[in-house]
């Protein structure tokens, strides 16, 4: 996945990642209830996702199927953030993040240690 997903597009994707394939009608109904979007707004966002090749439209019933996983999008967004704000440096990102934390819960500290050990 090369293109950035906007917040509105991520809202649609969250439903597909959580619940699997859904019709455009079901997505429109859910997003109307959740965000107040009208049906046309949801369909416009779906069209954009199709053009970005992030979802595909299947028949019958305009079934929407995710072509990328949530993990792929998270990875891409993390890389974009790292490049954009931290000159591609993970240590600068972590330093910035940890510098703003008053205290991390012990389980978070342990999880960070595990991640570092896995990288060795």
N, CA, C and O atoms as a MOPAC input file, in Angstrom:
PM7 MOZYME 1SCF
protein

 N      0.83800 1    -1.17900 1     0.00000 1
 C      0.00000 1     0.00000 1     0.00000 1
 C      0.88300 1     1.24200 1     0.00000 1
 O      1.70900 1     1.43300 1     0.89200 1
 N      0.69800 1     2.06400 1    -0.99500 1
 C      1.54200 1     3.24600 1    -1.15100 1
 C      0.86200 1     4.52900 1    -0.67900 1
 O      1.52600 1     5.45900 1    -0.22100 1
 N     -0.45900 1     4.57400 1    -0.79300 1
 C     -1.17400 1     5.81900 1    -0.53400 1
 C     -1.64200 1     5.90400 1     0.91400 1
 O     -2.00900 1     4.90300 1     1.52900 1
 N     -1.61800 1     7.11600 1     1.43500 1
 C     -2.09800 1     7.37800 1     2.78600 1
 C     -3.61000 1     7.23100 1     2.83300 1
 O     -4.31500 1     7.61600 1     1.90100 1
 N     -4.09500 1     6.67200 1     3.92900 1
 C     -5.53300 1     6.59800 1     4.14400 1
 C     -5.94700 1     7.72600 1     5.08100 1
 O     -5.31800 1     7.95600 1     6.11300 1
 N     -6.99700 1     8.41400 1     4.71100 1
 C     -7.51100 1     9.50800 1     5.52300 1
 C     -8.42800 1     8.95600 1     6.61000 1
 O     -8.85500 1     7.80400 1     6.54400 1
 N     -8.72600 1     9.78100 1     7.60300 1
 C     -9.54100 1     9.33500 1     8.73300 1
 C    -10.87400 1     8.74600 1     8.28300 1
 O    -11.31300 1     7.72800 1     8.81800 1
 N    -11.51200 1     9.36900 1     7.31800 1
 C    -12.80400 1     8.86400 1     6.84000 1
 C    -12.63700 1     7.47400 1     6.22300 1
 O    -13.49700 1     6.61000 1     6.39200 1
 N    -11.53700 1     7.26200 1     5.51400 1
 C    -11.28500 1     5.96800 1     4.89900 1
 C    -10.97400 1     4.91100 1     5.96000 1
 O    -11.37300 1     3.75300 1     5.83700 1
 N    -10.26500 1     5.32700 1     6.99000 1
 C     -9.96100 1     4.39900 1     8.08300 1
 C    -11.22200 1     3.97600 1     8.83100 1
 O    -11.30100 1     2.85000 1     9.32200 1
 N    -12.19700 1     4.85700 1     8.92000 1
 C    -13.47100 1     4.49000 1     9.56700 1
 C    -14.13400 1     3.32700 1     8.83900 1
 O    -14.62400 1     2.38900 1     9.46700 1
 N    -14.14600 1     3.39400 1     7.52300 1
 C    -14.71700 1     2.30500 1     6.72000 1
 C    -13.89000 1     1.04100 1     6.91000 1
 O    -14.43700 1    -0.04200 1     7.11800 1
 N    -12.58200 1     1.18400 1     6.83900 1
 C    -11.70200 1     0.02400 1     6.95000 1
 C    -11.84100 1    -0.66500 1     8.30400 1
 O    -11.79000 1    -1.89300 1     8.37600 1
 N    -12.01400 1     0.09400 1     9.36400 1
 C    -12.15600 1    -0.50300 1    10.70400 1
 C    -13.30700 1    -1.50300 1    10.73500 1
 O    -13.19700 1    -2.56200 1    11.35300 1
 N    -14.40000 1    -1.17000 1    10.07600 1
 C    -15.54300 1    -2.09600 1    10.02800 1
 C    -15.19000 1    -3.36500 1     9.26300 1
 O    -15.54900 1    -4.46600 1     9.67800 1
 N    -14.49200 1    -3.20900 1     8.15400 1
 C    -14.12100 1    -4.37600 1     7.34900 1
 C    -13.09700 1    -5.24400 1     8.06800 1
 O    -13.17100 1    -6.47100 1     8.00800 1
 N    -12.15700 1    -4.62300 1     8.73700 1
 C    -11.15700 1    -5.39200 1     9.47700 1
 C    -11.79600 1    -6.13900 1    10.64400 1
 O    -11.44400 1    -7.28300 1    10.92700 1
 N    -12.71400 1    -5.49800 1    11.29900 1
 C    -13.34500 1    -6.10200 1    12.47800 1
 C    -14.33200 1    -7.19900 1    12.09900 1
 O    -14.36300 1    -8.25900 1    12.72400 1
 N    -15.14200 1    -6.93700 1    11.06300 1
 C    -16.27100 1    -7.82500 1    10.77000 1
 C    -16.15900 1    -8.59400 1     9.45800 1
 O    -17.02700 1    -9.41100 1     9.14900 1
 N    -15.11400 1    -8.34800 1     8.68700 1
 C    -14.98100 1    -9.03500 1     7.40800 1
 C    -15.79400 1    -8.33500 1     6.33100 1
 O    -16.18600 1    -7.18000 1     6.49100 1
 N    -16.04200 1    -9.03100 1     5.24400 1
 C    -16.74700 1    -8.44900 1     4.10500 1
 C    -18.13300 1    -7.94700 1     4.50500 1
 O    -18.88100 1    -8.63200 1     5.20300 1
 N    -18.45700 1    -6.73800 1     4.04800 1
 C    -19.76300 1    -6.12300 1     4.31100 1
 C    -20.26600 1    -5.46200 1     3.04000 1
 O    -19.47700 1    -5.02300 1     2.20400 1
 N    -21.56900 1    -5.39600 1     2.90200 1
 C    -22.12300 1    -4.67800 1     1.76000 1
 C    -21.99500 1    -3.17100 1     2.00000 1
 O    -21.90400 1    -2.70600 1     3.13600 1
 N    -21.99000 1    -2.43300 1     0.90200 1
 C    -21.93100 1    -0.97400 1     1.00400 1
 C    -23.13500 1    -0.45300 1     1.78600 1
 O    -23.02500 1     0.52400 1     2.52600 1
 N    -24.28300 1    -1.10700 1     1.61800 1
 C    -25.47800 1    -0.69000 1     2.34500 1
 C    -25.32000 1    -0.83000 1     3.85200 1
 O    -25.72400 1     0.05500 1     4.60600 1
 N    -24.73500 1    -1.93300 1     4.29000 1
 C    -24.50200 1    -2.14500 1     5.72500 1
 C    -23.50200 1    -1.11900 1     6.24100 1
 O    -23.69400 1    -0.54300 1     7.31200 1
 N    -22.44200 1    -0.89200 1     5.48300 1
 C    -21.46300 1     0.12400 1     5.88000 1
 C    -22.11300 1     1.50200 1     5.99300 1
 O    -21.86900 1     2.23700 1     6.95000 1
 N    -22.93700 1     1.84000 1     5.01300 1
 C    -23.60600 1     3.14900 1     5.02300 1
 C    -24.49300 1     3.28700 1     6.25500 1
 O    -24.49800 1     4.33100 1     6.90800 1
 N    -25.23600 1     2.24300 1     6.56900 1
 C    -26.12900 1     2.29000 1     7.73600 1
 C    -25.32000 1     2.46300 1     9.02100 1
 O    -25.65800 1     3.29000 1     9.86800 1
 N    -24.26900 1     1.69200 1     9.15900 1
 C    -23.43400 1     1.78800 1    10.36600 1
 C    -22.80100 1     3.15800 1    10.50700 1
 O    -22.78000 1     3.73100 1    11.59600 1
 N    -22.28400 1     3.68400 1     9.40000 1
 C    -21.60000 1     4.97000 1     9.47400 1
 C    -22.57400 1     6.13000 1     9.64500 1
 O    -22.20500 1     7.17200 1    10.18600 1
 N    -23.79800 1     5.96200 1     9.19700 1
 C    -24.82400 1     6.97200 1     9.47900 1
 C    -25.08100 1     7.02100 1    10.98400 1
 O    -25.15900 1     8.09600 1    11.58000 1
 N    -25.20900 1     5.84500 1    11.58400 1
 C    -25.46200 1     5.77500 1    13.02900 1
 C    -24.25700 1     6.27100 1    13.83100 1
 O    -24.40900 1     6.94200 1    14.85100 1
 N    -23.08000 1     5.93400 1    13.36100 1
 C    -21.84800 1     6.22600 1    14.08900 1
 C    -21.39500 1     7.67400 1    13.94000 1
 O    -20.95400 1     8.29900 1    14.90500 1
 N    -21.50900 1     8.20300 1    12.71600 1
 C    -20.90400 1     9.50700 1    12.43500 1
 C    -21.88600 1    10.54900 1    11.90800 1
 O    -21.57400 1    11.73900 1    11.86300 1
 N    -23.06700 1    10.09600 1    11.51200 1
 C    -24.02100 1    11.02800 1    10.91900 1
 C    -23.83500 1    11.21000 1     9.41900 1
 O    -24.50000 1    12.04700 1     8.80900 1
 N    -22.93200 1    10.43000 1     8.81500 1
 C    -22.73700 1    10.52100 1     7.36400 1
 C    -24.00900 1    10.11400 1     6.65200 1
 O    -24.74900 1     9.25300 1     7.12800 1
 N    -24.26700 1    10.73900 1     5.50100 1
 C    -25.36400 1    10.24200 1     4.67500 1
 C    -24.82300 1     9.12600 1     3.78100 1
 O    -23.61300 1     8.92700 1     3.68000 1
 N    -25.71600 1     8.42200 1     3.15300 1
 C    -25.35800 1     7.26500 1     2.31900 1
 C    -24.34600 1     7.64000 1     1.22000 1
 O    -23.40300 1     6.89600 1     0.95300 1
 N    -24.55900 1     8.79300 1     0.59700 1
 C    -23.66300 1     9.22300 1    -0.48400 1
 C    -22.22500 1     9.43200 1     0.00400 1
 O    -21.27300 1     9.13400 1    -0.71700 1
 N    -22.07400 1     9.93900 1     1.21800 1
 C    -20.73500 1    10.14100 1     1.77600 1
 C    -20.01500 1     8.80400 1     1.90300 1
 O    -18.85900 1     8.67300 1     1.50000 1
 N    -20.70100 1     7.81900 1     2.46100 1
 C    -20.09600 1     6.49600 1     2.61900 1
 C    -19.72200 1     5.91400 1     1.25900 1
 O    -18.62600 1     5.37700 1     1.09700 1
 N    -20.62400 1     6.01400 1     0.28100 1
 C    -20.34300 1     5.47000 1    -1.04600 1
 C    -19.16100 1     6.18400 1    -1.71200 1
 O    -18.38300 1     5.55500 1    -2.42900 1
 N    -19.02600 1     7.48300 1    -1.47800 1
 C    -17.89400 1     8.23600 1    -2.02100 1
 C    -16.58500 1     7.74300 1    -1.40400 1
 O    -15.59000 1     7.56400 1    -2.10800 1
 N    -16.58900 1     7.52600 1    -0.09600 1
 C    -15.38300 1     7.02800 1     0.57300 1
 C    -15.04200 1     5.62800 1     0.06600 1
 O    -13.87300 1     5.31900 1    -0.16500 1
 N    -16.05000 1     4.78800 1    -0.10600 1
 C    -15.81900 1     3.44100 1    -0.62900 1
 C    -15.19700 1     3.51900 1    -2.02800 1
 O    -14.25800 1     2.78300 1    -2.33300 1
 N    -15.72200 1     4.41100 1    -2.87600 1
 C    -15.15400 1     4.56800 1    -4.22600 1
 C    -13.68300 1     4.95900 1    -4.17000 1
 O    -12.87400 1     4.45700 1    -4.95100 1
 N    -13.33500 1     5.85100 1    -3.24800 1
 C    -11.93800 1     6.27100 1    -3.10500 1
 C    -11.06800 1     5.08900 1    -2.68000 1
 O     -9.95000 1     4.92700 1    -3.17100 1
 N    -11.57900 1     4.27000 1    -1.77200 1
 C    -10.82700 1     3.10300 1    -1.32400 1
 C    -10.65600 1     2.08300 1    -2.45000 1
 O     -9.61300 1     1.43800 1    -2.55200 1
 N    -11.66500 1     1.94000 1    -3.28100 1
 C    -11.56500 1     1.04800 1    -4.43800 1
 C    -10.50500 1     1.58900 1    -5.40100 1
 O     -9.68100 1     0.82600 1    -5.90700 1
 N    -10.52200 1     2.89300 1    -5.65400 1
 C     -9.55200 1     3.47300 1    -6.59800 1
 C     -8.12200 1     3.38000 1    -6.05300 1
 O     -7.17100 1     3.31600 1    -6.83300 1
 N     -7.96100 1     3.37100 1    -4.74000 1
 C     -6.64000 1     3.20500 1    -4.12500 1
 C     -6.24700 1     1.73100 1    -4.03700 1
 O     -5.14800 1     1.40000 1    -3.59200 1
 N     -7.13100 1     0.86800 1    -4.45400 1
 C     -6.92900 1    -0.58400 1    -4.42100 1
 C     -6.70200 1    -1.10600 1    -3.00400 1
 O     -5.88600 1    -1.99600 1    -2.76700 1
 N     -7.45600 1    -0.51600 1    -2.07000 1
 C     -7.39900 1    -0.93400 1    -0.67700 1
 C     -8.56200 1    -1.88800 1    -0.38000 1
 O     -8.45000 1    -2.78100 1     0.45900 1
 N     -9.66800 1    -1.68100 1    -1.07900 1
 C    -10.77600 1    -2.63300 1    -1.01200 1
 C    -11.20300 1    -2.96000 1    -2.44400 1
 O    -10.89300 1    -2.23800 1    -3.39100 1
 N    -11.91700 1    -4.06200 1    -2.56300 1
 C    -12.49200 1    -4.39200 1    -3.86200 1
 C    -13.99700 1    -4.54100 1    -3.70000 1
 O    -14.50600 1    -4.91100 1    -2.64200 1
 N    -14.67800 1    -4.24100 1    -4.78500 1
 C    -16.13100 1    -4.36200 1    -4.83300 1
 C    -16.46200 1    -5.69400 1    -5.49400 1
 O    -16.02600 1    -5.98000 1    -6.60900 1
 N    -17.23200 1    -6.48800 1    -4.79200 1
 C    -17.64500 1    -7.79100 1    -5.29900 1
 C    -19.15300 1    -7.81200 1    -5.46900 1
 O    -19.88700 1    -7.15700 1    -4.72900 1
 N    -19.59100 1    -8.55600 1    -6.43200 1
 C    -21.02900 1    -8.74600 1    -6.62800 1
 C    -21.38000 1   -10.14200 1    -6.14700 1
 O    -20.53400 1   -11.03500 1    -6.20900 1
 N    -22.57500 1   -10.35900 1    -5.67900 1
 C    -23.71200 1    -9.44200 1    -5.71700 1
 C    -23.71600 1    -8.47700 1    -4.53000 1
 O    -22.94900 1    -8.61000 1    -3.57700 1
 N    -24.59800 1    -7.52300 1    -4.63400 1
 C    -24.92900 1    -6.61300 1    -3.53000 1
 C    -23.83400 1    -5.63300 1    -3.13000 1
 O    -23.85000 1    -5.13700 1    -2.00400 1
 N    -22.85900 1    -5.32900 1    -4.03700 1
 C    -21.83500 1    -4.33900 1    -3.73400 1
 C    -21.13100 1    -4.70700 1    -2.42900 1
 O    -21.06300 1    -3.90900 1    -1.49300 1
 N    -20.61500 1    -5.92100 1    -2.39000 1
 C    -19.90000 1    -6.41900 1    -1.22600 1
 C    -18.49400 1    -5.83100 1    -1.21100 1
 O    -17.78800 1    -5.87600 1    -2.21900 1
 N    -18.09000 1    -5.28200 1    -0.07800 1
 C    -16.76900 1    -4.66900 1     0.06900 1
 C    -15.83400 1    -5.62900 1     0.78600 1
 O    -16.16700 1    -6.17600 1     1.83700 1
 N    -14.65600 1    -5.82300 1     0.19900 1
 C    -13.66600 1    -6.75200 1     0.73500 1
 C    -12.33500 1    -6.02600 1     0.88400 1
 O    -11.84000 1    -5.43400 1    -0.07500 1
 N    -11.75300 1    -6.06800 1     2.08600 1
 C    -10.46300 1    -5.41700 1     2.33500 1
 C     -9.34500 1    -6.16400 1     1.62500 1
 O     -9.24700 1    -7.38700 1     1.71500 1
 N     -8.50300 1    -5.41800 1     0.91900 1
 C     -7.35300 1    -5.99900 1     0.22800 1
 C     -6.05400 1    -5.82600 1     1.01300 1
 O     -5.03500 1    -6.42700 1     0.67200 1
 N     -6.09100 1    -5.01400 1     2.05300 1
 C     -4.92700 1    -4.81800 1     2.92000 1
 C     -5.35200 1    -5.04600 1     4.36700 1
 O     -6.49400 1    -4.78800 1     4.74700 1
 N     -4.42100 1    -5.52800 1     5.14800 1
 C     -4.71600 1    -5.79600 1     6.56000 1
 C     -4.49400 1    -4.53200 1     7.40000 1
 O     -3.83600 1    -3.58100 1     6.97800 1
 N     -5.05600 1    -4.56400 1     8.57300 1
 C     -4.86400 1    -3.45700 1     9.50300 1
 C     -3.37900 1    -3.31300 1     9.83700 1
 O     -2.86400 1    -2.20100 1     9.95500 1
 N     -2.70200 1    -4.44500 1     9.98700 1
 C     -1.27500 1    -4.42900 1    10.30600 1
 C     -0.45700 1    -3.76700 1     9.19000 1
 O      0.49800 1    -3.04200 1     9.46900 1
 N     -0.82300 1    -4.01100 1     7.94500 1
 C     -0.11800 1    -3.36600 1     6.82600 1
 C     -0.28400 1    -1.84800 1     6.87500 1
 O      0.66800 1    -1.10000 1     6.65200 1
 N     -1.50000 1    -1.40900 1     7.16900 1
 C     -1.76700 1     0.03000 1     7.23900 1
 C     -1.03700 1     0.63700 1     8.43600 1
 O     -0.45800 1     1.71800 1     8.32500 1
 N     -1.06000 1    -0.04800 1     9.57400 1
 C     -0.34900 1     0.45200 1    10.74900 1
 C      1.14200 1     0.59400 1    10.46100 1
 O      1.76000 1     1.59000 1    10.83300 1
 N      1.71200 1    -0.40400 1     9.79800 1
 C      3.13600 1    -0.36900 1     9.46500 1
 C      3.45300 1     0.81600 1     8.55400 1
 O      4.42500 1     1.53700 1     8.77800 1
 N      2.63200 1     1.00900 1     7.53200 1
 C      2.83700 1     2.11400 1     6.59700 1
 C      2.70600 1     3.46400 1     7.30000 1
 O      3.51500 1     4.36400 1     7.07600 1
 N      1.69400 1     3.60400 1     8.14400 1
 C      1.49600 1     4.86000 1     8.87400 1
 C      2.65800 1     5.12600 1     9.82400 1
 O      3.10500 1     6.26500 1     9.95700 1
 N      3.15100 1     4.07400 1    10.48700 1
 C      4.28300 1     4.23300 1    11.40200 1
 C      5.52500 1     4.68600 1    10.64100 1
 O      6.25300 1     5.56600 1    11.09800 1
 N      5.76100 1     4.08300 1     9.48200 1
 C      6.91900 1     4.48100 1     8.66700 1
 C      6.78400 1     5.91900 1     8.19300 1
 O      7.76100 1     6.66700 1     8.18500 1
 N      5.58100 1     6.30800 1     7.80100 1
 C      5.34600 1     7.69100 1     7.36500 1
 C      5.60300 1     8.67500 1     8.50000 1
 O      6.23800 1     9.71100 1     8.29900 1
 N      5.11000 1     8.35200 1     9.68500 1
 C      5.31300 1     9.21400 1    10.85000 1
 C      6.79600 1     9.32900 1    11.17500 1
 O      7.30600 1    10.42100 1    11.42700 1
 N      7.47400 1     8.19900 1    11.16700 1
 C      8.90600 1     8.17100 1    11.45200 1
 C      9.67300 1     9.04800 1    10.46800 1
 O     10.51800 1     9.84600 1    10.87400 1
 N      9.38300 1     8.90400 1     9.18600 1
 C     10.06600 1     9.69800 1     8.16300 1
 C      9.71800 1    11.18000 1     8.25900 1
 O     10.58700 1    12.04400 1     8.14400 1
 N      8.44800 1    11.45500 1     8.47100 1
 C      7.97400 1    12.84000 1     8.44700 1
 C      8.46300 1    13.66000 1     9.64200 1
 O      8.86600 1    14.81200 1     9.48400 1
 N      8.42800 1    13.07000 1    10.82600 1
 C      8.69900 1    13.84900 1    12.03500 1
 C     10.00700 1    13.52800 1    12.73900 1
 O     10.49000 1    14.32700 1    13.54100 1
 N     10.58800 1    12.36800 1    12.45000 1
 C     11.75800 1    11.93400 1    13.20800 1
 C     12.93400 1    11.52300 1    12.32600 1
 O     13.78800 1    10.74200 1    12.74700 1
 N     12.97700 1    12.04000 1    11.12000 1
 C     14.08300 1    11.76800 1    10.19400 1
 C     14.37400 1    10.27300 1    10.05200 1
 O     15.52000 1     9.87500 1     9.84700 1
 N     13.33600 1     9.45500 1    10.16000 1
 C     13.49700 1     8.01800 1     9.99200 1
 C     14.13100 1     7.31600 1    11.17900 1
 O     14.49900 1     6.14600 1    11.07400 1
 N     14.26700 1     8.00200 1    12.30300 1
 C     14.96800 1     7.45500 1    13.46300 1
 C     14.00500 1     6.92900 1    14.52700 1
 O     13.32700 1     7.71900 1    15.18400 1
 N     13.93200 1     5.61800 1    14.70500 1
 C     13.07900 1     5.06200 1    15.76000 1
 C     13.49200 1     5.54500 1    17.15100 1
 O     12.63300 1     5.76100 1    18.00600 1
 N     14.79000 1     5.71500 1    17.38500 1
 C     15.22100 1     6.14200 1    18.71600 1
 C     14.73100 1     7.55300 1    19.03700 1
 O     14.39200 1     7.84400 1    20.18400 1
 N     14.69100 1     8.43900 1    18.02400 1
 C     14.13900 1     9.78100 1    18.26100 1
 C     12.65400 1     9.72000 1    18.57800 1
 O     12.16900 1    10.44300 1    19.44800 1
 N     11.93800 1     8.86400 1    17.88000 1
 C     10.50800 1     8.68900 1    18.15100 1
 C     10.28400 1     8.20700 1    19.57700 1
 O      9.47300 1     8.78300 1    20.30300 1
 N     10.99000 1     7.16300 1    19.98500 1
 C     10.80100 1     6.61900 1    21.32800 1
 C     11.24100 1     7.61000 1    22.39100 1
 O     10.59700 1     7.73900 1    23.43200 1
 N     12.32800 1     8.30400 1    22.13100 1
 C     12.80100 1     9.31200 1    23.07600 1
 C     11.74700 1    10.40000 1    23.26600 1
 O     11.47700 1    10.82000 1    24.39100 1
 N     11.16000 1    10.85000 1    22.17700 1
 C     10.11800 1    11.86800 1    22.24300 1
 C      8.90600 1    11.35600 1    23.00600 1
 O      8.35600 1    12.04800 1    23.86300 1
 N      8.50400 1    10.14900 1    22.68600 1
 C      7.32800 1     9.56000 1    23.33700 1
 C      7.57700 1     9.36200 1    24.82700 1
 O      6.76300 1     9.77500 1    25.65400 1
 N      8.67900 1     8.74400 1    25.16800 1
 C      8.95700 1     8.43000 1    26.56900 1
 C      9.24700 1     9.67700 1    27.37900 1
 O      8.99600 1     9.70400 1    28.58400 1
 N      9.76700 1    10.70200 1    26.74300 1
 C     10.03800 1    11.95300 1    27.44900 1
 C      8.77200 1    12.64700 1    27.92300 1
 O      8.81800 1    13.45900 1    28.84700 1
 N      7.64500 1    12.33500 1    27.30200 1
 C      6.37200 1    12.95800 1    27.67000 1
 C      5.54500 1    12.09800 1    28.62800 1
 O      4.44200 1    12.48400 1    29.01400 1
 N      6.06400 1    10.95800 1    29.00200 1
 C      5.32900 1    10.06000 1    29.88800 1
 C      5.77100 1    10.29900 1    31.33000 1
 O      6.96600 1    10.31700 1    31.62300 1
 N      4.81600 1    10.48100 1    32.21400 1
 C      5.14700 1    10.64500 1    33.63500 1
 C      5.64900 1     9.32500 1    34.18700 1
 O      6.67300 1     9.26600 1    34.86700 1
 N      4.91700 1     8.27800 1    33.88800 1
 C      5.37400 1     6.94400 1    34.28500 1
 C      4.61800 1     5.93100 1    33.43700 1
 O      3.42500 1     6.06700 1    33.16600 1
 N      5.35500 1     4.92300 1    33.03500 1
 C      4.74900 1     3.83600 1    32.27100 1
 C      4.39800 1     2.71400 1    33.23800 1
 O      5.14300 1     2.43700 1    34.17800 1
 N      3.26900 1     2.07700 1    33.00400 1
 C      2.94300 1     0.91200 1    33.83200 1
 C      4.01000 1    -0.17100 1    33.65000 1
 O      4.57900 1    -0.29300 1    32.56600 1
 N      4.28500 1    -0.94200 1    34.67600 1
 C      5.32100 1    -1.98800 1    34.58800 1
 C      5.12000 1    -2.94900 1    33.41700 1
 O      6.09500 1    -3.40300 1    32.81700 1
 N      3.87600 1    -3.26200 1    33.08700 1
 C      3.63900 1    -4.19700 1    31.97200 1
 C      4.03400 1    -3.57600 1    30.62600 1
 O      4.45800 1    -4.29400 1    29.72000 1
 N      3.90200 1    -2.25700 1    30.48700 1
 C      4.33700 1    -1.58100 1    29.26000 1
 C      5.86000 1    -1.55800 1    29.17200 1
 O      6.43400 1    -1.75000 1    28.10000 1
 N      6.49200 1    -1.32600 1    30.28700 1
 C      7.96100 1    -1.33300 1    30.31600 1
 C      8.46900 1    -2.72400 1    29.93700 1
 O      9.41400 1    -2.85400 1    29.15900 1
 N      7.84300 1    -3.75600 1    30.48600 1
 C      8.24300 1    -5.12400 1    30.15900 1
 C      8.02400 1    -5.42700 1    28.68500 1
 O      8.85500 1    -6.08000 1    28.05300 1
 N      6.91200 1    -4.95800 1    28.13400 1
 C      6.62100 1    -5.19000 1    26.71100 1
 C      7.66400 1    -4.50000 1    25.82900 1
 O      8.09500 1    -5.06800 1    24.82600 1
 N      8.06900 1    -3.29700 1    26.18900 1
 C      9.10300 1    -2.58700 1    25.43800 1
 C     10.44000 1    -3.33500 1    25.51500 1
 O     11.16000 1    -3.43600 1    24.52200 1
 N     10.76100 1    -3.85400 1    26.69600 1
 C     11.99200 1    -4.64800 1    26.83200 1
 C     11.95000 1    -5.87800 1    25.93400 1
 O     12.93900 1    -6.21900 1    25.28500 1
 N     10.80200 1    -6.53900 1    25.90100 1
 C     10.65500 1    -7.73400 1    25.06100 1
 C     10.85200 1    -7.38200 1    23.58400 1
 O     11.51600 1    -8.11000 1    22.84600 1
 N     10.27200 1    -6.26900 1    23.16800 1
 C     10.41800 1    -5.85900 1    21.76700 1
 C     11.87700 1    -5.59800 1    21.41600 1
 O     12.33900 1    -5.99400 1    20.34600 1
 N     12.60300 1    -4.93500 1    22.30900 1
 C     14.01000 1    -4.65300 1    22.06900 1
 C     14.80000 1    -5.95900 1    22.01200 1
 O     15.65500 1    -6.13000 1    21.14300 1
 N     14.52000 1    -6.87200 1    22.92400 1
 C     15.22000 1    -8.16700 1    22.92000 1
 C     14.97000 1    -8.94300 1    21.63900 1
 O     15.87700 1    -9.59000 1    21.11400 1
 N     13.74900 1    -8.88200 1    21.13600 1
 C     13.41200 1    -9.58700 1    19.88500 1
 C     14.16600 1    -9.02500 1    18.69600 1
 O     14.40200 1    -9.73400 1    17.71900 1
 N     14.54600 1    -7.75900 1    18.76800 1
 C     15.27800 1    -7.12500 1    17.68000 1
 C     16.76200 1    -7.50600 1    17.66200 1
 O     17.42400 1    -7.38500 1    16.63100 1
 N     17.27500 1    -7.96300 1    18.79400 1
 C     18.71300 1    -8.30300 1    18.88500 1
 C     19.07400 1    -9.50000 1    18.05700 1
 O     20.23700 1    -9.90500 1    18.03100 1

